[in-house]
Every structure is written in C-alpha cells, then in structure tokens.
Amino acid sequence: QLRLQESGPGLVKPSETLSLTCTVSGAFISSSSYYWGWIRQPPGKGLEWIGSLSYSGDTHYTPSLKSRVTISVDPSENQFSLKMTSVTAADSAVYYCARQNSRPDKAFYDWGQGTLVTVSS
Amino acid sequence: SYVLTQPPSVSVAPGKTARLPCGGNNIGSKSVHWYQQKPGQAPVLVVYDDTDRPSGIPERFSASNSGNTATLTITRVQAGDEADYYCQVWDNSGDVRVFGGGTKLTVL
C-alpha cells in the first residue's frame, strides 16, 4: 500500500525559506508510473496546487508561486521535497504531498495526512 | 488561466440526492476528478476520470461531465457525506493542475 508522509518545521519566520519533505513508502519514487505533487490549504480556504514533479525529473509550478518554489527528488531516500523562499503570512497553510498516476491529467490518488506550517515571527 | 467554479454551499435532506456542479470553459473536453474532504482530514478521491470510482467508494457517488459543467451526484445522502467537495482538472495550456473553490455539502 502506497503511503506518503510530510515532515518539516511547523513554524517559519517571515522572509525565510519553508522546507518540507515527503517520504514515500510502498512504491519507488523513480517509477515511471507516478507523478508527485504538493498542494496546500490555508486555514478555512480551498485547495491550491503548488507544483508537481514527474518521474523524469520535469517540474511544473503554479504561475503565482513559480518564482519562489522548487520541487526536487531524492531517490536514495525515496523522498521528494518542497522549498519556498521569501515566505509571508499568506503562505501559512496545511501542506499536502500527493501522488498522481503516470500522466499530469490523472487524479491525485493518494495523499499524505498534511502538515501545518505557520509563518510568524 | 483556467478557472473552475463551484457553488460555496449545497444543502440536502437525508435520503435525498445532492448534485454538486463544477463549471469551466469546455470542461467536457477534460478529465475531471472529485475529492471529498472532512474537517481536519486530508482530501479523499471519490471520482476520477469523469466517472470512475476508486475501490471502496460507494456506488451512491457518481459523476458526469459535458459541455461547460461537470456534476458530482450523491444519491441517498447520509449524514456522513457532509464534507467539502472539490473538483480538479489538468489545464494542458500551462501544464497546471487546477482545483475548484470547493462546495460545502450540508446534510439537513
């Protein structure tokens, strides 16, 4: 059974960099069968796709965050990561990692439980 | 950028049928996915590729997609169906995934 688990600091200071990791179990992260993504949800608001990473290493980001976000993969640890620079209070949210099957038009089939990140001094 | 529009809320009595629309320009040409999210929990996929259900999702959940509107239909609504529901597509013009704003389903 495929499982995803987010980890990282729950509190980040304004202007600093948010760094989160998603550990995947039950599947090889380098498999050509999957895409890997990050989605966030500010308190009381809807879901926002941040970006995705393909099995070939291609990345795509939502335009509004593209200048501040990097998604990368560490196959040796079976993990993928999110880095977001210059954070503000507006970046406070629950951050989810998720898995898509094989193509970018496929659904997010599996989700992590989410991790709350608060941006505050 | 591609926009998906969902009504903020829908209310339905127990045992009745709930229809949750998701509007988008020519959405019928895209694959639509639907997620259920209960308070404090991660989203759960309930319908993918317009009409398919993952294993474990009741047959009471179905969906359609045509023209400019996709619709999630929940028959014989139960109290446990009360949740937020999100539609989602892939916009190939920018290679971005797009979520609708979500609909809160209230069971009266």
Interface residues (C-beta under 8 A of the other chain):
Chain A: G37 I39 G46 L47 E48 W49 S52 H60 T62 P63 Y96 P104 D105 K106 A107 F108 Y109 W111 G112 Q113 G114
Chain B: S1 K30 S31 H33 Y35 Q37 A42 P43 V44 L45 Y48 D49 P54 D84 Y86 Q88 V89 W90 N92 G94 D95 V96 R97 V98 F99 G100 G101 G102
